[in-house]
Amino acid sequence: MIRGWSAIYFREMLILRRRFFKLISAWSVSPLLYLIAFGYAMGKGVVVQGHTYLEFLIPGLVAMTSMTQSFAIGSEINIARFYWHIFEEFQAAPISNTAYVFGEVLAGMTRALLAGCVILVLGALFGVVLSYNPLFWLAFLLNSLVFAALAVGLAMLIKSHADQAMMTSFVITPMAFLGGTFFPVEHLPEWAQKILWFLPLTHASDAIRASAFGVMPEAGNYLILAGLAPLFIVFAVISVNKARN
Amino acid sequence: MTYMIEVANLQKKFNSHTALAGVSFRVEPGEIYSYLGPNGAGKTTTIRILTGLTRSDDGIARLNGYSINDNPLEYKAQFGLVPQHTNLDADLSVQENLVIHGWLYGMARQEIKLRIDELLDYIGLIDRRKTLVKRLSGGQKRRLLIARALLHRPKVLFLDEPSVGLDPAIRRSLWGVIKKVKGEGATVFLTTHYIEEAEFLADRVAFLDAGSIVTEDKPAHLMSQIGEWAIDTLQSKHIRSFYFQTRLEAEKWASVHEGEFTLRRVNLEDAFLAKTGKKVG
């Protein structure tokens, strides 16, 4: 059923390898600015949940990166689809839609994993090393799985690059700022917290931060991410099927 | 007789526009079957449906006995596709593009390696294997598309306007490659609006107009139905053609009419015009 996924994944990895140093630089710029501006300058002397603001910020940035970089696979798909027309080569090949989704989602997750490691290295350069235990990585991978699958599904529904940019502006950017990345969600009014509970990133930030601080994360965070992942994968497979028309 | 391609009553509408109005044809193994028609006749829609890129509204398509609806993966394994536009990964090398294709078709690593060597030699790109696709010329990219389509040894090769945008010399060399493919036993389905391409390559030609096949036959038969020789003459700012069975008849006709005439052999464009009342290009 998923024979052929490796070709999809292999292609994305070849492209990633070709642009590796450019991507590493690009992945470093925003987090570095956040760390300098918010963590080092503005957050100096600030204590949040018993930790320095820099310590609080790094797990949030990791959660945000796992979302933005896995979601960025959608842009790669659209370049392949609208600009290079490579998607037609995949549609004409004897592979299932599930195999296609599987390959692209794994590529998105790999991309997120590499970008996440860049944040941890930057954090270490700022003198912050937290506990990067299996629960930390589990939350990271689940979050990137959710957003990579969402990206693949949405990439099939949109009609142009402009739509892709709009999707990022309306879905990803608000979530990046409100999903517990830069401040504790508890600082917001209760009604806002209730709304933010529905965002996957809120749960990913919670789980990643708790595990990085060596505290047992809430199982509910993992269950919600693990529940969303198959839903978005099914959405992605249906969207790929629809894209043929 | 087992047909390699069997199409029955293929229909497709885009909103209110009928792209295909019930197309049916059959192609024998090893045959080059060409679809000739003007832009918008339904050539690309047919090829997109036959390669699984677009769904038909109705009709049956079978390749080597496999149905596109009932056995889509087995069906897709039967063919290679050379699309009208270049759909290669420009930032990857010639070899990388081919390896990805081999993996998509479940080929073993060693088999991919051997086949790439064989095909790059075949299309004259053996020394460009590590070259990025974006550095290739238009003709080299077309040849690479053919090599990619042949990598998994398909039984059927679909070519959608393969020589569009190429200069005449490169077009001729491409025709040589297509003849070679047929020589190795593959069945070729070709769409084109180049008369000479269909005449040179096709064993059988179907005239497509407004989503329907008007007629299909061997190019020589289609042409002989209207004559062997043609005279073009300018009448009221329009070129009009007259057809004759022999050169002598044509010359005799010219001798009793006034004006400037051009005597030439009948071609498929004449046959198309006679059948549809329209020009191909």
HADDOCK unambig.tbl for C-alpha pairs under 7 A between the chains (distance, minus, plus):
assign (segid A and resid 4 and name CA) (segid B and resid 103 and name CA) 6.51 0.50 0.50
assign (segid A and resid 4 and name CA) (segid B and resid 104 and name CA) 4.99 0.50 0.50
assign (segid A and resid 4 and name CA) (segid B and resid 106 and name CA) 6.62 0.50 0.50
assign (segid A and resid 7 and name CA) (segid B and resid 100 and name CA) 5.45 0.50 0.50
assign (segid A and resid 7 and name CA) (segid B and resid 103 and name CA) 5.12 0.50 0.50
assign (segid A and resid 7 and name CA) (segid B and resid 104 and name CA) 5.36 0.50 0.50
assign (segid A and resid 11 and name CA) (segid B and resid 100 and name CA) 6.41 0.50 0.50
assign (segid A and resid 84 and name CA) (segid B and resid 87 and name CA) 5.40 0.50 0.50
assign (segid A and resid 84 and name CA) (segid B and resid 88 and name CA) 6.56 0.50 0.50
assign (segid A and resid 84 and name CA) (segid B and resid 89 and name CA) 6.56 0.50 0.50
assign (segid A and resid 85 and name CA) (segid B and resid 87 and name CA) 5.00 0.50 0.50
assign (segid A and resid 86 and name CA) (segid B and resid 87 and name CA) 5.27 0.50 0.50
assign (segid A and resid 86 and name CA) (segid B and resid 88 and name CA) 6.43 0.50 0.50
assign (segid A and resid 88 and name CA) (segid B and resid 53 and name CA) 6.74 0.50 0.50
assign (segid A and resid 91 and name CA) (segid B and resid 52 and name CA) 6.91 0.50 0.50
assign (segid A and resid 91 and name CA) (segid B and resid 53 and name CA) 6.18 0.50 0.50
assign (segid A and resid 92 and name CA) (segid B and resid 51 and name CA) 5.75 0.50 0.50
assign (segid A and resid 92 and name CA) (segid B and resid 52 and name CA) 5.81 0.50 0.50
assign (segid A and resid 92 and name CA) (segid B and resid 53 and name CA) 6.34 0.50 0.50
assign (segid A and resid 92 and name CA) (segid B and resid 76 and name CA) 6.43 0.50 0.50
assign (segid A and resid 93 and name CA) (segid B and resid 76 and name CA) 5.94 0.50 0.50
assign (segid A and resid 93 and name CA) (segid B and resid 77 and name CA) 6.96 0.50 0.50
assign (segid A and resid 93 and name CA) (segid B and resid 104 and name CA) 6.40 0.50 0.50
assign (segid A and resid 93 and name CA) (segid B and resid 105 and name CA) 6.74 0.50 0.50
assign (segid A and resid 94 and name CA) (segid B and resid 73 and name CA) 4.48 0.50 0.50
assign (segid A and resid 94 and name CA) (segid B and resid 74 and name CA) 6.88 0.50 0.50
assign (segid A and resid 94 and name CA) (segid B and resid 76 and name CA) 5.02 0.50 0.50
assign (segid A and resid 94 and name CA) (segid B and resid 77 and name CA) 5.48 0.50 0.50
assign (segid A and resid 94 and name CA) (segid B and resid 105 and name CA) 6.42 0.50 0.50
assign (segid A and resid 95 and name CA) (segid B and resid 73 and name CA) 6.48 0.50 0.50
assign (segid A and resid 95 and name CA) (segid B and resid 104 and name CA) 6.95 0.50 0.50
assign (segid A and resid 244 and name CA) (segid B and resid 53 and name CA) 5.74 0.50 0.50
assign (segid A and resid 244 and name CA) (segid B and resid 54 and name CA) 5.63 0.50 0.50
assign (segid A and resid 245 and name CA) (segid B and resid 54 and name CA) 5.49 0.50 0.50
assign (segid A and resid 245 and name CA) (segid B and resid 55 and name CA) 6.21 0.50 0.50
